[in-house]
Amino acid sequence: MATHLMPSKTSSNPNYSGPFLAITALFFIFGFITTLNMALVPHLRAIFDLDYAWAMLADSAFFLAYFVFSAPTSKLIDVIGYKWTMVVSLFIQVIGCLLFIPAAKFVIFPLFLAAVFIVGAGVTALQTCANPYVIILGPERSAPTRLTLAQAFNSIGATLAPIIAGAFILTTASKTVSKAQIAGTVRIPYLLISVVLLLLGLCVAFMHLPNIGQAQAHRSGEDSDPLPRRSIWSCRHTLLGAMGIFLYVGVEVGLASIAVNYFKSQGMSSEKTASFLVSLYWFGAMVGRLLGSWVLTKVKSGHLLGGFGVVAAMLLVISMASSGPVAIWTLVLCGFLNSIMFPNIFALGVAGLGPLTSKGSGLMMTACVGGAVIPFLIGALADTLGIQRAFLLPVFCYLFIAYFGLWGSSMRECR
């Protein structure tokens, strides 16, 4: 039987502001790392002369780690706790970042994918800890607001990553620049990132974080409550939420990864300018999350999620039917509409689970494997139908997310 260690009960209303700030710093880290890896898609296309689908394997390798490591991470949390799992996850990312150095030196595509996969494993472990930890640090009714605010720091990191990529990694291929020189641009950035991650891991190791139980802290109930004896697969809203996470992560990653090439297809010649616009895509997500954390105190999270999903689908339809600046900016604006989706899908999907929250969280994080599947499918559609028509798939994703927010999230029953 798993033990549910609780924070000290010396106060009926413990102050978790310090731990919350510490965890939001980790949100910044995995936002930066995740988005930086997305920037490798045009980079790998330039090095290895790849089709869109093959280049999107950089995303697939990263998010495949969610499918492989989410469940083991949940078990690791039970054994060593949230804090030490966070430390382990940061050290795993260090190993992955260092692997980029030989990958760039020898210009080996599978080695690039291996490095991306290992970094993804570390980010998976960190996310599996951080998201439920933020939810637990306070009452369930304010969980969407709290997680949306924490995700804003994720977006700050995501906003900075394309700027760093544009300045130090992305290089326009030419006859005077060899493939080895293009590949070599990743070495210094990832070496520096590995040093930062190592130092951060040591800081977390010596940091005081409350040892909080998995879910008992934010759900009242007796030991005879039948819910723990039920399977997470019987909770309809959680399954729909997992599908929402699958589609959301896939569409967010897919649009960001193909954006540079899409902007160039609309007449933009500079990769650095296109990369800057991708940073605006992520900046919109940051602004939306900061505003969303306030709006969610006034509007039901499901209604806000549904409205954003419908508008995002409409913007992509406009982008598909237009060209030039209109096509570019309607895609950039999708970043703002993505802003509140992950934290609200996640919080609504695990709402009311109580002792099953850890299992629900693990299922949600496993569903992030959508970032491995959807971008590859978008790339395959771009190769066969054209890059604009490939947006039909993201439109479907946004419409399902709208359905979950408006109707699916209210089906809170575990049979």
C-alpha positions, -999 to 999 in steps of 0.1 A, spaced: 0 0 0 14 34 -9 18 58 19 4 93 16 27 116 34 11 149 43 26 184 50 29 194 86 -5 202 101 8 229 123 -13 253 103 -48 247 88 -38 268 58 -2 261 51 17 286 29 30 269 -3 41 301 -20 78 292 -17 75 257 -32 51 271 -59 77 296 -70 104 269 -71 83 247 -93 74 275 -117 111 279 -123 111 243 -135 82 251 -158 104 277 -174 132 251 -179 111 224 -196 93 251 -217 126 263 -230 140 228 -236 109 215 -253 107 245 -277 144 245 -285 141 209 -296 112 219 -319 135 244 -336 156 214 -347 131 205 -374 142 231 -399 178 226 -388 177 188 -395 160 194 -428 189 217 -438 216 192 -427 201 159 -440 179 172 -469 148 156 -453 111 156 -462 88 173 -437 76 139 -423 112 127 -417 123 161 -401 92 159 -378 108 127 -363 127 151 -341 94 159 -325 83 123 -325 115 112 -307 110 138 -280 74 131 -273 77 93 -277 95 96 -244 62 106 -228 46 74 -238 76 53 -226 85 71 -193 53 86 -179 41 54 -161 76 45 -148 80 81 -135 47 77 -115 62 46 -99 95 64 -93 76 92 -75 60 65 -52 95 52 -43 117 84 -40 91 112 -39 85 143 -60 117 162 -51 142 135 -59 124 125 -91 128 161 -102 165 159 -95 168 127 -114 149 142 -143 172 172 -145 203 150 -146 188 128 -174 184 160 -194 221 168 -188 230 135 -204 208 141 -234 222 176 -240 257 163 -239 249 137 -265 242 165 -290 280 172 -291 290 139 -307 258 139 -328 269 173 -343 306 163 -346 299 132 -366 267 145 -383 246 113 -375 208 116 -378 200 87 -355 223 101 -329 205 134 -330 172 115 -325 187 96 -296 198 128 -279 164 143 -284 148 111 -270 169 112 -238 162 149 -232 125 141 -238 128 114 -211 141 139 -186 114 165 -195 87 138 -192 98 129 -157 99 166 -148 65 173 -162 50 142 -145 62 156 -112 55 193 -117 19 193 -130 3 173 -102 26 189 -77 12 224 -86 -24 210 -84 -18 196 -50 -3 228 -36 -37 242 -28 -74 236 -31 -88 217 -61 -112 246 -70 -83 269 -78 -62 242 -95 -69 255 -131 -59 290 -121 -27 279 -103 -16 256 -131 -24 282 -158 -1 307 -139 27 281 -136 23 273 -173 29 310 -180 65 305 -170 66 275 -193 56 300 -221 84 325 -211 109 297 -217 92 287 -249 92 324 -261 130 327 -256 139 294 -272 132 303 -308 151 335 -304 181 316 -291 177 291 -319 175 318 -345 206 335 -332 229 306 -326 215 274 -342 196 280 -374 219 287 -403 207 292 -439 223 265 -461 245 277 -489 273 265 -511 299 280 -488 285 264 -456 291 227 -451 267 202 -435 292 197 -407 293 235 -400 255 237 -399 253 207 -375 280 222 -353 259 252 -344 241 231 -317 272 221 -298 279 253 -277 242 260 -269 235 225 -257 268 224 -237 258 255 -219 223 242 -213 237 210 -198 258 231 -173 227 251 -163 206 219 -158 234 203 -137 235 233 -114 197 235 -112 196 198 -103 220 204 -75 200 234 -63 168 214 -62 186 186 -43 194 210 -15 161 228 -16 133 222 10 101 211 -7 72 197 13 67 160 9 31 160 -2 10 128 -7 -3 120 -42 -39 131 -39 -54 126 -5 -45 162 4 -71 177 -18 -101 154 -17 -122 147 13 -133 112 18 -133 82 41 -111 51 39 -142 32 27 -145 55 -3 -150 30 -33 -132 53 -58 -97 40 -51 -109 5 -59 -120 15 -94 -99 17 -125 -89 50 -140 -101 36 -173 -137 38 -160 -135 76 -155 -150 90 -187 -140 126 -183 -104 115 -176 -103 95 -208 -117 124 -228 -92 147 -211 -63 124 -221 -75 125 -257 -77 163 -254 -41 163 -242 -30 140 -270 -45 163 -296 -35 196 -280 2 187 -275 3 174 -310 -13 205 -326 8 229 -306 40 212 -313 31 205 -350 22 241 -358 53 254 -340 76 229 -357 63 235 -392 59 273 -388 93 284 -401 88 264 -433 52 276 -435 62 313 -431 89 308 -458 63 293 -481 43 325 -477 71 347 -490 93 352 -460 130 347 -470 149 349 -437 149 320 -413 158 343 -384 128 365 -390 106 334 -393 121 320 -361 113 354 -344 77 350 -354 77 315 -339 88 332 -306 58 355 -310 36 324 -312 50 313 -279 49 349 -265 11 348 -273 8 317 -251 26 334 -223 3 365 -224 -27 343 -227 -17 323 -196 -11 354 -176 -44 368 -186 -61 334 -183 -51 330 -147 -72 361 -140 -100 354 -164 -105 319 -148 -115 336 -116 -145 350 -135 -153 324 -162 -157 286 -159 -126 269 -172 -146 245 -195 -164 274 -212 -131 293 -217 -115 262 -231 -144 256 -255 -144 292 -268 -106 292 -274 -108 259 -293 -135 272 -316 -117 304 -324 -84 286 -329 -100 263 -355 -115 294 -373 -81 311 -374 -65 280 -391 -93 279 -416 -86 315 -425 -49 308 -428 -56 279 -451 -78 301 -473 -54 331 -475 -18 339 -483 10 363 -472 7 383 -440 -29 371 -433 -19 334 -435 12 341 -413 -5 361 -385 -35 339 -382 -11 310 -374 9 332 -350 -23 341 -331 -30 304 -325 -3 306 -299 -24 330 -278 -54 306 -281 -32 276 -271 -23 294 -239 -50 281 -215 -56 247 -231 -31 224 -215 -36 235 -178 -74 235 -182 -76 201 -200 -52 186 -174 -71 201 -144 -106 192 -157 -94 157 -166 -82 149 -131 -109 168 -113 -127 147 -86 -103 117 -89 -90 120 -53 -68 90 -46 -68 82 -83 -52 115 -91 -17 101 -95 -30 75 -120 -50 102 -139 -19 124 -140 2 95 -154 -24 89 -181 -25 126 -190 13 127 -193 13 95 -213 -11 112 -237 15 138 -245 28 112 -270 4 131 -293 35 153 -298 51 124 -315 22 114 -336 3 145 -348 34 165 -360 45 135 -381 10 132 -396 10 170 -403 44 166 -420 31 136 -441 1 156 -451 23 186 -460 44 163 -483 13 149 -501 -13 176 -500 7 208 -495 16 226 -463 -16 247 -461 -40 218 -466 -21 199 -439 -38 222 -414 -70 202 -418 -57 179 -390 -50 207 -365 -85 221 -372 -100 188 -361 -78 188 -330 -90 222 -319 -127 212 -325 -123 182 -302 -107 203 -275 -137 227 -278 -160 197 -274 -142 185 -243 -143 220 -227 -180 225 -233 -194 190 -228 -169 162 -223 -153 176 -191 -187 176 -173 -191 138 -176 -174 132 -142 -183 96 -134 -162 66 -127 -182 35 -133 
